[in-house]
Amino acid sequence: MQLSTFYELIGYLGSVLVAISLMMQSVFRLRVINLIGALIFAVYGFLIRAVPIVLLNSLIVGVNVYFLVQMWNQRDYFKLMEVKYDSRYLKNFIDFYHKEIRNFFPSYLFKPQPDQLVLFVLRNMVPAGLLIVRPLGEDADVFLDFVIPGYRDFRAGKFLFEESTLFFQQRGIKRLCSAPGNPRHESYLRRMGFQLEDGMYYHTVQTNILQEKEL
């Protein structure tokens, strides 16, 4: 392989990564992939001695690093907001994100019932996630666990399943049960600590001792 061809491959790789980054729904992933692509493209510019390419992509790398540091240091405020099953806002929310919800939960039908617990996960006062469960004794069936685009960095899920355990226990819920959904949602469930049993995913609600002390 000629050296010039190798350089071209580096340039193509950087270009592809930059293009892929623009398809990311998560801002964090967009920044990370865009940074890597720009860094590789800057190396390509250095190898072919194209100063404008080096300068432009070095600037892009710097901008991405700046915003990633800002995102990393930002302390998000999370809060659970319980709404009634017949809330008009709930219906409007689901209608707006109907296609997105279908992608993750193809079999989901919006049929609100009085025995359902409906929770919005507020992230900096933005309704970033929605959880709908039906308590059945100490268990609760998860009908919907959805996070809107741009907030799918697992922080809402960690708040819901790791930091809000006392909320569920105060309502007598000790275990959550969820259908797999699509492969992406199944991967999300495993990352959130759900365990597969007989085709369903289960998550044991454990008391957060630190949270109890703060309360």
C-alpha positions, 0 to 999 in steps of 0.5 A: 500500500502506497503512503498516499493511499494510507493517508487517504484512508485516515482522511476517510475514517475521520470524515465517516466518524464526523458524519456518524456523529451528526446522526447521534440523538444523544448530545454526549455521544455526538460530542465524543464521536465528533471529537474523535473524527475531528482529531483523526481528520486533523492528523490527516491534515498534518500528514498531507501538510494541509494547514487549513484542515489542521487548524479547523479540526483542531478548533473543532476538537477544542470546542468538543473538549470544552463542551464535554468538560462542561457536560461532565461537571454539570450537576443535573437536578432530577425529580420524580413527578407523579401524575394521574392516569387520565392526565391530559399532559400524559396523553399529549406527551405519548401522542407526541412521542408515539413513533419513538415509543413504538420503536422501543415498545412495538406492542405498547397500547396507551390504555390508562387505568386507575391502578397504574402508577405514572411517573415523569422523570424531570431532569432540570425540570424537563420531562426527560423520561416516563415510567408507567407501572402497575403494582401487583402486591410487592411486584410491579409490571412495567408498561412503559419506560421511555426516555426522550431523544437527547437524554438517553445517556442512562442518567435518568434510568440510574436516577429511577432505578438506583436513587429512587428505590425508597420511593418504590418501597414506600409504595410497597413495591419490592420488584419491577418486572419488564418485557424486553422490548427491542434489542436496544431496550433489552441492553438498557435493562441489563445495564440498569441491573435487570436480570432475565428470568423466563423471558422477562426482566426483573429488578429487585428494589433495594433500599438506598441507605444513604438516601434514608439517612438524608430523609 
